[in-house]
Amino acid sequence: MSQKNVLNIWKETVSSKPASRDMFKGMHLAAIKQATQQKLTEHLSVIQFDIQDFVLSEIKGHPKSLISFSLPAKDGNVLWLCFQLHGKFTFCNGRTTQPDTLLSFVISDEDESLTLPAEKQWALFIGISGPSRQQLLAELPALRKQYEQPKTNILKAIPLSHIERQLLESLSKKTFGSFSTLYHIGQLILKLYTNYQLQLIRKTTQDNDLPHIQLYHQAVAYIRENYLDQALNREKIAEALHCSWRSLSRAFEGRPISLNATILSFRLYKGRELLRKQSDLSVEQIALMLYFPNAKHFTVQYKKYFHLTPREERKAIKER
């Protein structure tokens, strides 16, 4: 038999064998030798570890069809922190997670399961229950406050940052012994939940500021279109934007200039344009057109903005 034929037979034999692949390799909880490894399906692996008040569960793979997955149940409610690395899952209430996110939730019903679609999956769940859960929430008041809100059992998802990824990577590199396992996991949980609380506070603050930011830009746009309206004021703008004048005032808090100063600035810039382009108009006429009480008041405000009086502005234009 020729060498070429032998090579072809060898290739066919290799290609006909099922690929041997350790599905648990590369999973974060694989570093914990005491953890239980099992195949949920042929294409979906699960690693679980339970120690005192802590329970960890990791799933990875690519299910070929829709599948339900139940997290380990412990006595009482379990506070979970989920790292959705790939894929997504759906809660019983219909809420769906997104990849590359971190979120916290509580499941009190032992029969409640998560639904995984037929796509690449990788998620790590870190749960805490019993006295340790109460102690953790006592040390993280912002997280506890979120869960104290009515009908709240799933908190906001935040993007996974390099901090969480580094902490998970450190988990894979630790040496777990019979004495040190509980300590390592306790330290990891504290760091992860603390960082999640910080990011949750930041996101909540940003979400609360968003309506005010949007209202601010809407108000500025309205002023730009209507600054020549003599009756333009805070109440009229609030009515046009369907908000209270208090909300409108809050939207301008922390901005470079106030609402009234914004109206004034648009009128002053219009005055500058008229001074430069319409030499037939006097300063007094321009002041009245822009609803200043008199030319003197217009001149004072104009100099504050442009460091020149209206007459000095016109003189500088003529000398160019």
Secondary structure, 3 states (H helix, E strand, C coil): CCHHHHHHHHHHHHHHCCCCCCCCCCCHHHHCCCCEEEEEECCEEEEEEEECCEEEEEEEECCCCCEEECCCCCCCCEEEEEEEEECCCECCCCCECCCCEEEEEEECCCCCCEEECCCCEEEEEEEECHHHHHHHHHHCHHHHHHHHCCCCCECCCEECCHHHHHHHHHHHHCCCCCCCHHHHHHHHHHHHHHHHHHHHHHHHHHHHHHHHHHHHHHHHHHHHHHCCCCCCCHHHHHHHCCCCHHHHHHHCCCCCCCHHHHHHHHHHHHHHHHHHHCCCCCHHHHHHHCCCCCHHHHHHHHHHHHCCCHHHHHHHHHCC
